[in-house]
Amino acid sequence: MRKPITDGAEVSIEFPDKAYLGYFRRDSTFDVERDSDGIAIKLVHPGDDKRVASFHLHDYLLADILSAAADCLENAEIAAPQRTALAEAAAKLSAALHENS
């Protein structure tokens, strides 16, 4: 089920001879789905300049990314509302993973 993007994302893909850059803001949506070995994330920007960015992250890579994110956020200056949103999402993720163990 697609959900609205409440903030924003920038996606860039760089090749030796060219680069692609896409912005996904509040008029865009996202979707996250689970399959047998990871999650698929899709960002969708509607309209005349419609664009879609899709990512499939296997479980171990997702774990590595979450761990690295925790490392870089540990002493970061983050405004209270964003910090609360991140903490609540992390707690929800932790609860979901512990329910299935």
N, C-alpha and C positions, 0 to 999 in steps of 0.2 A: 504494500500500500504506500503510495507516494505521500510524502510529507513536505510541507513548505520549508524552505531554507530561511531560518530566522536571522542569519547574519550574512555570511558570504564565504566563497571559496574561489581561489585562483588556481587554475590547472595549467601547467606548461609541460610540453613534450619537446625535447630538443634532439635534433638529428644533426649530423655533421654539416649539412648544407641548408638547413631550415629549422624553424621553431614554430610551434603552435602554442597559442595562449588563449585560454578561455576563462571568462568570468561568470560566476554563478552567484547571483544576489537574491534578494528577497522575492523577486518575481519568478524564481526558479524552484524546483522541487528536488527531493532526493528519495532514494529507496535503498533499503538494505535487506538482503535475503541470505539465508543460510543454505548451503548445499553440503554434500558429503565431506568436503575437506577444507572448508573455509567460508568466507562471506563474500558476497558480491555487493559492491556499492555503485549506485548509478546516480549521477547528477544530470538534471535535465533543465535546459533553458528553453522556454517556449518562444513562439513568435516567428517572424519572418527570418530571423537569424538563428533559428533553432539549432541547438548543439547538444550533444550527449557525451558525457565522459563516464566510462565504466571501468571499474577496477575489480579484480578478483584477488583476494588476499587469502593465502593458505593459513591455517591455524598458527603454525610456528612463526611465520613472518608477522602476522597480526600481533602475536605475543611480543615479539621483538620490538615492533613499532610502539606498542603501548608502554613497554618498559622504557624505551628511549624517550618517549614523551614524558613519562614520570620523571626521568632524570633531568630533562631540560626545564621542566616546570617547577622543580623542587624549590628553588630560590627565586623564581621569577616574580616580577611585580605584575600582578593581575588584579584588575578592579574587582571589588567585592561581588557584584552580580555575576560576572563571568566565572569567578572562582567558585561561587556557590553552584552554578550550573554544572561546571566540570566535576565538582565533588559529588553532586547528586547523580550524575551519569556514571561516574566510576563506582559508586556504591550500588547502583542498579545492575551494572555489569557484574560486579563481584557476587551479588546475591543470585543472579541468574546462573552463574557458573557453579556456585556452591549448591544450588538446588538440584543440579543434575549429577552431583558426584556421589 
